[in-house]
């Protein structure tokens, strides 16, 4: 399988698809998801899921507009590849979770479920490096905030979010996610249909970057560190992958039963 650019999305198509994963990456990483998240996404494709990774630039405070653009890009590839014939999951990492939540609230896409990896919904002041310095030189910038703001997004979720099956993944060494807050919001609406899973790793585990470390002829402590880093990174990514596959497998027959 090779990545293909179709209707401004990056797509992997396995020979006998069992479902579709619409993936959105985190801030800045989302510009090239087929590279940043290649290991995880390619392994999910090997397991039989069509991967549609929609790139976007984090160049605007207007996250509603980003969600609208993402929705249009996915709608175009969905129609071209007849993806409506397969169960579809939304999956996002970090900021990508927020964009999935917004488009799910505003457009009510057909989803079997959504997967949120290391979600956060911070304000512009907390999310943007050197925000205080910027406001000192550009006073008007001090009033800038994401749209929707954190409080507005929470209200949207409470009022408009209708996708019942949700998997929320929190990593042990991630101090910047807001998975517990999102879990409270969704569990209030959908109860036990919301699954929260804690896994080894950190905020960047879902990237699953392949560490190609070639040890020198005389194996040194640095070589040992490189080999350990590769082993740990791949192990945590493999655990995440298996968690995702297990959940999607369980949700698919559950949905089929409720429809019959």
C-alpha positions as CSV (number, residue, x, y, z in Angstrom):
1,X,0.0,0.0,0.0
2,X,1.2,3.5,-0.8
3,X,-0.2,6.8,0.3
4,X,-2.2,8.6,-2.4
5,X,-3.3,12.2,-2.5
6,X,-7.0,12.3,-3.2
7,X,-9.2,15.5,-3.0
8,X,-6.5,17.1,-0.7
9,X,-6.5,14.1,1.7
10,X,-3.8,11.5,2.2
11,X,-5.4,8.0,1.7
12,X,-4.3,4.4,2.3
13,X,-6.6,1.7,0.8
14,X,-6.2,-1.9,1.9
15,X,-7.4,-4.6,-0.5
16,X,-10.4,-5.8,1.5
17,X,-11.5,-2.9,3.7
18,X,-13.5,-3.5,6.9
19,X,-14.0,0.2,7.8
20,X,-12.7,3.8,7.5
21,X,-10.6,5.9,9.9
22,X,-10.8,9.6,9.3
23,X,-7.7,11.0,11.0
24,X,-6.8,14.5,12.1
25,X,-3.4,15.2,13.7
26,X,-2.3,17.7,16.3
27,X,-1.3,21.3,15.8
28,X,1.5,21.7,13.2
29,X,1.9,17.9,12.9
30,X,-1.5,17.9,11.1
31,X,0.1,19.6,8.1
32,X,1.7,16.2,7.0
33,X,-0.2,13.4,8.8
34,X,1.0,10.8,6.4
35,X,4.5,11.5,7.6
36,X,4.0,12.5,11.3
37,X,1.8,9.5,12.1
38,X,2.9,7.1,9.4
39,X,3.7,4.1,11.7
40,X,0.3,4.0,13.5
41,X,-1.8,4.8,10.4
42,X,0.0,2.4,8.1
43,X,-0.4,-0.4,10.7
44,X,-4.2,0.3,11.0
45,X,-4.4,0.1,7.2
46,X,-2.6,-3.2,7.3
47,X,-5.3,-4.4,9.7
48,X,-8.0,-3.6,7.0
49,X,-9.0,0.1,7.6
50,X,-9.1,2.7,4.9
51,X,-7.1,5.6,6.3
52,X,-8.2,9.1,5.2
53,X,-5.8,11.6,6.9
54,X,-6.9,15.2,6.2
55,X,-4.1,17.8,6.5
56,X,-4.7,21.2,7.9
57,X,-2.7,24.2,8.9
58,X,-3.0,25.6,12.4
59,X,-2.7,29.2,11.1
60,X,-6.1,30.6,12.3
61,X,-7.8,31.2,15.6
62,X,-11.0,30.3,13.8
63,X,-11.3,26.5,14.5
64,X,-14.8,26.5,13.2
65,X,-13.5,27.3,9.8
66,X,-10.7,24.7,10.0
67,X,-13.5,22.1,10.9
68,X,-15.6,23.3,7.9
69,X,-12.6,22.9,5.5
70,X,-11.8,19.5,6.9
71,X,-15.4,18.4,6.6
72,X,-15.5,19.5,2.9
73,X,-12.2,17.7,2.1
74,X,-13.4,14.5,3.7
75,X,-16.9,14.7,2.0
76,X,-15.1,15.0,-1.4
77,X,-13.0,11.9,-0.9
78,X,-15.9,10.0,0.7
79,X,-18.0,10.5,-2.4
80,X,-15.2,9.7,-4.8
81,X,-14.2,6.4,-3.2
82,X,-17.8,5.4,-2.2
83,X,-16.7,5.2,1.5
84,X,-20.3,5.3,2.7
85,X,-20.4,1.6,2.2
86,X,-18.1,1.1,5.2
87,X,-18.4,1.9,8.9
88,X,-16.5,5.1,9.7
89,X,-14.6,6.1,12.8
90,X,-13.3,9.6,13.5
91,X,-9.9,9.7,15.2
92,X,-7.9,12.7,16.3
93,X,-4.8,13.5,18.2
94,X,-4.5,16.6,20.5
95,X,-5.9,19.5,18.5
96,X,-7.3,17.1,15.9
97,X,-9.7,15.9,18.7
98,X,-11.0,19.4,19.0
99,X,-11.6,19.7,15.3
100,X,-13.4,16.3,15.2
101,X,-15.6,17.5,18.1
102,X,-16.5,20.8,16.3
103,X,-17.4,19.1,13.0
104,X,-19.3,16.4,14.8
105,X,-21.4,19.1,16.5
106,X,-21.9,21.3,13.5
107,X,-22.4,18.8,10.7
108,X,-23.5,15.6,12.3
109,X,-21.4,13.3,10.1
110,X,-22.2,9.5,10.0
111,X,-19.8,8.0,12.4
112,X,-19.8,4.6,14.1
113,X,-17.7,6.2,16.8
114,X,-14.9,8.7,17.6
115,X,-11.5,8.1,19.1
116,X,-9.7,10.9,21.0
117,X,-6.0,10.6,21.7
118,X,-4.4,13.0,24.2
119,X,-7.2,15.6,23.8
120,X,-6.8,19.2,24.9
121,X,-9.0,22.2,24.7
122,X,-6.8,25.0,26.1
123,X,-7.2,28.7,25.6
124,X,-5.0,30.6,23.2
125,X,-3.1,32.1,26.1
126,X,-2.1,28.7,27.4
127,X,-1.6,27.0,24.0
128,X,0.5,29.6,22.2
129,X,4.2,29.9,23.2
130,X,5.3,33.4,24.1
131,X,1.7,34.6,24.2
132,X,2.5,37.2,26.9
133,X,5.4,38.6,24.9
134,X,3.2,38.9,21.9
135,X,0.6,40.8,23.7
136,X,3.2,43.3,25.1
137,X,4.3,44.2,21.5
138,X,0.8,43.8,19.9
139,X,-1.8,44.9,22.5
140,X,-4.7,44.0,20.3
141,X,-3.5,40.4,20.3
142,X,-4.3,40.1,24.0
143,X,-8.0,39.9,23.2
144,X,-7.5,37.0,20.8
145,X,-9.1,33.7,21.5
146,X,-9.9,30.5,19.7
147,X,-13.4,30.2,18.1
148,X,-15.0,28.3,19.7
149,X,-13.5,29.2,23.0
150,X,-12.9,26.3,25.5
151,X,-16.2,27.2,27.3
152,X,-18.1,27.5,24.0
153,X,-16.9,24.1,22.8
154,X,-17.9,22.5,26.1
155,X,-21.4,24.0,25.6
156,X,-21.5,22.7,22.0
157,X,-20.6,19.2,23.1
158,X,-23.3,19.2,25.8
159,X,-25.9,20.5,23.4
160,X,-25.1,19.1,20.0
161,X,-22.7,16.2,20.1
162,X,-24.6,13.0,19.3
163,X,-22.0,10.3,18.6
164,X,-22.6,7.7,21.3
165,X,-19.6,5.4,21.0
166,X,-16.4,7.1,22.1
167,X,-12.9,5.9,23.0
168,X,-10.7,8.4,25.0
169,X,-7.1,7.5,25.4
170,X,-4.9,9.1,28.1
171,X,-1.2,8.4,28.3
172,X,0.6,7.9,31.6
173,X,3.3,10.6,31.1
174,X,1.1,13.2,29.5
175,X,0.5,16.3,31.7
176,X,-1.1,18.5,29.1
177,X,-4.2,16.5,28.0
178,X,-7.8,17.1,29.1
179,X,-9.1,13.6,28.7
180,X,-10.8,13.5,32.2
181,X,-12.7,16.7,31.4
182,X,-13.9,15.3,28.1
183,X,-14.8,12.0,29.7
184,X,-17.0,13.7,32.2
185,X,-18.9,15.6,29.5
186,X,-19.4,12.6,27.3
187,X,-20.2,10.1,30.1
188,X,-23.0,12.4,31.3
189,X,-24.6,12.1,27.9
190,X,-23.8,8.5,26.9
191,X,-22.9,6.6,30.1
192,X,-21.0,3.3,29.7
193,X,-20.8,3.8,25.9
194,X,-17.8,6.1,26.6
195,X,-14.6,4.1,27.1
196,X,-11.6,5.7,28.8
197,X,-8.3,3.9,28.4
198,X,-5.0,4.8,30.1
199,X,-1.9,3.6,28.3
200,X,1.9,3.8,28.6
201,X,3.4,6.7,26.7
202,X,3.3,10.5,26.5
203,X,1.6,13.2,24.4
204,X,3.5,12.2,21.3
205,X,3.1,8.4,21.5
206,X,0.6,8.3,18.7
207,X,3.1,9.7,16.3
208,X,5.0,6.4,16.5
209,X,8.0,7.8,14.9
210,X,10.3,5.1,13.7
211,X,13.7,5.4,15.4
212,X,16.3,4.0,12.9
213,X,19.3,3.7,15.2
214,X,22.3,2.0,13.7
215,X,24.8,1.1,16.4
216,X,28.5,1.6,15.8
217,X,31.0,-1.2,15.5
218,X,32.0,-0.9,19.1
219,X,28.7,-0.9,21.0
220,X,28.7,2.1,23.3
221,X,26.3,3.4,26.0
222,X,24.9,5.9,23.4
223,X,24.1,2.9,21.2
224,X,22.4,1.2,24.1
225,X,20.3,4.3,24.7
226,X,19.3,4.5,21.0
227,X,18.2,0.9,20.9
228,X,16.2,1.3,24.2
229,X,14.5,4.4,22.7
230,X,13.5,2.6,19.6
231,X,12.2,-0.4,21.6
232,X,10.2,1.8,24.0
233,X,8.8,4.0,21.3
234,X,7.6,1.1,19.2
235,X,6.3,-0.8,22.1
236,X,4.0,2.0,23.3
237,X,2.8,2.6,19.8
238,X,2.0,-1.1,19.4
239,X,0.0,-1.1,22.6
240,X,-1.9,1.9,21.4
241,X,-2.6,0.3,18.0
242,X,-3.9,-2.9,19.6
243,X,-6.2,-0.9,21.9
244,X,-7.7,0.9,18.9
245,X,-8.2,-2.3,16.9
246,X,-9.8,-4.0,19.9
247,X,-12.2,-1.2,20.5
248,X,-13.2,-0.8,16.8
249,X,-13.8,-4.5,16.5
250,X,-16.1,-4.5,19.5
251,X,-18.1,-1.4,18.4
252,X,-18.7,-2.7,14.8
253,X,-20.9,-5.7,15.8
254,X,-22.5,-3.7,18.6
255,X,-23.8,-1.1,16.1
256,X,-24.9,-3.8,13.6
257,X,-27.0,-5.4,16.4
258,X,-28.7,-2.2,17.4
259,X,-29.7,-1.5,13.7
260,X,-31.2,-4.9,13.0
